[in-house]
């Protein structure tokens, strides 16, 4: 059977071959209604992309820009490891990763993203710290045919291609249900977060606050502390919280920055007395699992998140697969009984070497 080509699609759709190419490849400016009509005609005609030709084309060189934070390194080292591990699988196609990290979430990201957008990249993977400010740049990139994948955090008001993360509201609900089953009626719980302007932190606070009273009658969230991913600030605010005379039964940390919370509990003799649920997993947390400071942690699979982000880009480029608007991962619950089974604790955190 003869392979259906773009010329046949163009003839039926009554558009140019260039328009068909832009519709099929997701690059360049094209009216959305036209794009959908072309894609439907391609499906009706049984069009299948020439994968060999795509691979040869990509092999001439393909750049992905990456802009993620260095801190908190407990989380972003894992994300970076997943990105580079997956990128190595596609080196034979000429894939090149331009790595332009920022020091902290939201710090200097506008300048780094602008630099990457001027570097002839075909896709951009980034972790938006200030999604409102980044939205115009993301929209501009998409209009110029640059596929933007948000990783770990989202810019929901933008036209980004996709977001890869654990469903933040689901993660919060899971923590809320766990906390509710650990506590008695009318318990008082505080939430320690990073930045509420970050979509995932705000959504997980919402999910936790919704599920906690459902599983623990009369329970309430009394305070939400923003630590801005700063260990000293988080420790200081937690010490002030624990110094208050009001009763506190539980703390949920919905960001990876949990060590200062653990230290504050230990310093005030409240470790194990106040139920603590954290987020993610790294080796420095292990002693706090073992001594009962941490009751459970909601693991967001950062290494796998990095892999998926690159995989979505390459699937689009090589196979022509559409990019899903969201790629939500199902979180794991880490307890003392299963903590040793995770790759972060097994010592598989440094599977790559890069020069910065």
C-alpha positions in Angstrom: 0.0 0.0 0.0 1.4 3.4 -1.0 2.3 5.7 1.9 0.1 8.7 2.3 2.2 11.9 2.1 1.8 15.5 3.1 1.0 16.4 -0.5 -2.2 14.3 -0.5 -3.3 15.8 2.8 -2.6 19.3 1.4 -4.7 18.6 -1.7 -7.7 17.4 0.3 -7.4 20.2 2.8 -6.8 22.8 0.1 -3.8 24.2 1.9 -0.1 24.4 1.2 2.3 21.6 2.1 4.0 24.0 4.5 0.7 24.5 6.3 0.3 20.7 6.6 3.9 20.4 7.9 3.2 23.1 10.6 0.0 21.3 11.6 1.6 17.9 11.8 4.8 19.0 13.5 3.3 21.5 16.0 5.9 24.1 14.9 5.3 27.6 13.5 2.2 29.8 13.4 -1.0 28.3 12.2 -4.7 29.0 12.8 -6.0 26.5 15.4 -9.1 25.6 13.4 -7.0 24.9 10.3 -4.6 22.8 12.4 -7.4 20.7 13.7 -9.0 20.3 10.3 -5.6 19.2 8.8 -5.0 16.7 11.6 -8.5 15.2 11.2 -7.9 14.8 7.4 -4.5 13.2 8.1 -6.2 10.7 10.4 -9.0 10.0 7.9 -6.5 9.3 5.2 -4.5 7.0 7.4 -1.3 9.2 7.4 1.6 7.8 9.3 4.8 9.9 9.9 8.0 8.7 8.3 9.9 7.9 11.5 13.2 7.2 9.7 13.0 10.6 8.0 12.2 12.3 11.3 15.1 10.6 13.0 17.5 11.6 10.3 16.2 15.2 10.5 16.7 15.3 14.3 20.1 13.7 13.9 21.3 16.9 12.2 21.0 18.6 15.6 18.3 19.3 18.1 18.6 21.5 21.2 16.5 21.4 24.3 16.9 24.3 26.8 16.6 23.4 30.5 16.0 26.0 33.2 15.5 24.5 36.7 16.7 25.6 40.1 19.9 24.3 41.8 18.3 24.7 45.2 16.8 22.9 47.0 19.3 20.4 45.6 17.6 17.5 47.4 14.8 17.7 44.9 16.4 19.3 41.8 19.5 17.1 41.7 17.1 14.3 41.2 15.2 16.2 38.5 18.4 17.1 36.7 19.6 13.5 36.9 16.4 12.3 35.2 16.7 14.9 32.5 20.3 14.0 31.6 19.8 10.3 31.9 17.0 10.5 29.4 18.9 12.9 27.1 21.8 10.4 26.8 19.4 7.9 25.3 18.8 10.3 22.4 22.4 11.5 21.8 22.6 9.4 18.6 19.8 11.7 17.2 22.0 14.7 17.8 20.2 15.9 20.9 22.0 18.6 22.8 20.9 19.9 26.2 21.5 23.6 27.0 21.5 23.7 30.8 20.9 27.1 32.3 19.9 26.7 36.0 18.9 29.4 38.4 20.1 29.5 42.0 16.7 29.2 43.6 13.1 28.9 42.5 12.1 32.1 40.7 15.5 33.8 41.1 16.7 35.3 37.8 14.6 32.9 35.7 13.4 35.7 33.3 17.0 36.3 32.2 17.9 32.6 31.9 14.7 31.9 29.8 15.4 34.8 27.5 19.0 33.5 27.0 17.7 30.1 26.1 15.1 31.4 23.7 17.9 33.2 21.8 19.9 30.0 21.5 18.1 28.2 18.6 16.3 25.7 20.9 13.4 23.6 19.7 12.0 22.9 23.2 12.2 24.4 26.6 11.9 22.6 29.9 11.6 24.9 32.9 10.3 25.1 36.5 8.3 28.4 36.8 8.8 30.1 40.1 6.9 33.2 39.1 4.5 31.9 36.6 2.7 35.3 36.1 5.9 37.0 35.0 7.0 34.0 32.8 3.7 33.6 31.0 4.5 36.2 28.2 7.8 34.5 27.5 6.2 31.1 27.4 3.5 32.3 25.1 6.1 33.9 22.8 8.1 30.7 22.7 5.0 28.6 21.8 4.1 31.1 19.0 7.6 30.7 17.6 7.3 26.9 17.5 9.2 26.2 20.7 7.6 23.5 22.7 7.5 24.5 26.4 7.2 21.8 29.1 6.7 23.0 32.7 8.4 20.7 35.1 7.6 20.4 38.8 5.6 23.6 38.8 3.1 25.0 36.3 2.2 28.2 34.5 -1.5 27.4 34.0 -2.4 30.8 32.4 0.2 30.3 29.7 0.0 28.4 26.4 2.7 26.0 27.5 2.6 22.6 25.8 2.4 20.5 28.9 3.2 20.2 32.6 4.9 17.2 34.2 4.4 16.9 38.0 2.6 15.0 40.7 -1.0 16.2 40.7 -0.5 18.8 43.5 -4.1 18.8 44.7 -4.0 15.0 44.9 -0.7 15.1 46.8 -2.3 17.5 49.3 -5.4 15.4 49.6 -3.4 12.3 50.2 -1.4 14.0 53.0 -4.7 15.4 54.4 -6.2 12.0 54.6 -3.1 10.5 56.2 -2.9 13.2 58.7 -6.6 12.9 59.6 -6.2 9.2 60.3 -3.2 9.9 62.6 -4.9 12.5 64.7 -7.9 12.7 67.0 -11.0 14.9 66.6 -10.7 18.7 66.6 -6.9 18.6 66.0 -5.0 21.6 65.0 -2.6 21.4 62.1 -0.1 23.9 60.5 1.1 23.8 56.9 4.7 24.8 56.0 5.0 25.7 52.3 7.5 27.3 49.9 5.7 30.0 48.0 1.9 30.2 47.6 2.4 32.1 44.3 3.7 28.8 43.0 0.7 26.9 41.6 1.6 23.5 43.0 2.1 24.8 46.5 -1.2 26.6 46.5 -3.0 23.6 45.1 -1.6 21.1 47.6 -2.6 23.5 50.5 -6.1 23.5 49.1 -6.2 19.7 48.7 -4.9 19.2 52.3 -7.3 21.7 53.8 -10.2 20.0 52.1 -9.4 16.4 53.1 -8.2 16.9 56.6 -11.6 17.6 58.2 -13.3 14.8 56.2 -11.1 12.2 57.9 -10.7 14.0 61.3 -13.9 15.6 62.5 -13.5 19.1 63.7 -9.8 19.3 62.6 -8.6 22.6 61.1 -5.6 24.1 59.5 -4.6 27.0 61.8 -1.7 28.5 60.0 0.1 28.4 56.6 3.8 29.4 56.8 5.7 30.4 53.7 9.4 29.6 54.0 10.3 30.7 50.5 12.5 27.6 50.1 15.0 29.2 52.6 16.2 26.9 55.4 17.0 29.7 57.8 13.6 31.4 57.3 11.7 28.2 57.6 13.5 27.2 60.8 12.9 30.7 62.3 9.2 30.6 61.5 8.8 27.1 62.8 10.5 27.9 66.1 8.2 30.9 66.5 5.2 28.7 65.7 6.2 26.1 68.3 6.8 28.8 70.9 3.1 29.8 70.8 1.0 28.6 73.7 -1.7 27.3 71.4 -2.0 23.5 70.9 -0.5 22.1 67.7 -1.1 18.4 66.8 0.3 18.1 63.3 2.5 19.8 60.6 2.3 19.1 56.9 5.4 20.3 54.8 4.3 20.4 51.2 7.7 21.3 49.9 11.0 19.4 49.9 12.4 21.9 52.5 11.6 19.7 55.6 14.9 19.5 57.4 14.5 22.9 59.3 11.1 21.7 60.4 12.6 18.5 61.8 15.3 20.4 63.6 12.8 22.8 65.1 10.7 19.9 66.4 13.9 18.3 67.9 15.1 21.5 69.4 11.8 22.1 71.2 11.4 18.4 72.4 8.3 18.0 70.2 9.6 15.4 67.8 7.2 12.5 67.6 4.6 14.4 69.7 3.5 16.5 66.8 2.7 14.4 63.7 4.8 15.4 60.8 4.1 14.6 57.1 6.7 15.8 54.6 7.2 15.8 50.9 9.7 13.8 48.8 12.7 11.8 49.9 16.4 12.2 50.3 19.1 10.5 52.4 19.3 13.2 55.0 15.7 12.5 55.9 16.4 8.8 56.9 17.4 9.5 60.6 14.1 11.4 61.0 12.2 8.4 59.7 14.1 6.2 62.1 13.5 8.3 65.2 9.9 8.8 64.5 10.1 12.6 63.7 8.7 12.0 60.2 5.6 9.8 60.1 5.2 9.7 56.3 6.3 11.6 53.2 4.5 12.2 49.9 7.1 11.2 47.2 6.8 13.2 43.9 9.3 11.0 41.9 11.6 13.9 40.8 14.0 11.7 38.8 11.1 10.2 36.8 9.7 13.7 36.3 12.9 14.7 34.6 12.9 11.7 32.4 9.3 12.2 31.3 9.8 15.8 30.3 12.6 14.9 27.9 10.6 11.8 26.7 7.6 14.0 25.8 9.7 16.3 23.7 11.4 13.5 21.9 8.2 11.5 21.3 6.8 14.6 19.6 9.9 15.2 17.5 10.7 11.6 16.5 7.3 9.9 16.5 5.0 12.9 16.0 3.0 12.0 19.0 0.9 14.8 20.5 2.0 16.2 23.8 -0.7 15.8 26.5 -1.6 19.1 28.2 -0.9 17.6 31.6 1.2 14.6 32.6 0.4 13.9 36.3 2.2 11.3 38.2 0.6 9.3 41.0 2.6 10.0 44.3 4.1 7.3 46.5 3.6 7.2 50.3 6.9 6.7 52.1 6.8 5.2 55.6 9.6 3.9 57.8 8.8 0.4 56.7 9.4 1.0 53.0 11.8 3.9 53.0 14.8 1.7 52.2 13.3 0.6 48.9 13.5 4.0 47.2 16.3 4.9 44.8 17.1 8.1 46.8 18.0 6.0 49.8 19.6 3.1 47.9 22.3 5.6 46.7 21.3 5.9 43.1 21.2 9.7 43.2 24.4 10.4 41.2 24.1 8.5 37.9 25.5 11.3 35.8 28.3 13.8 35.7 28.0 17.3 34.2 30.3 20.2 34.2 28.7 23.5 35.3 
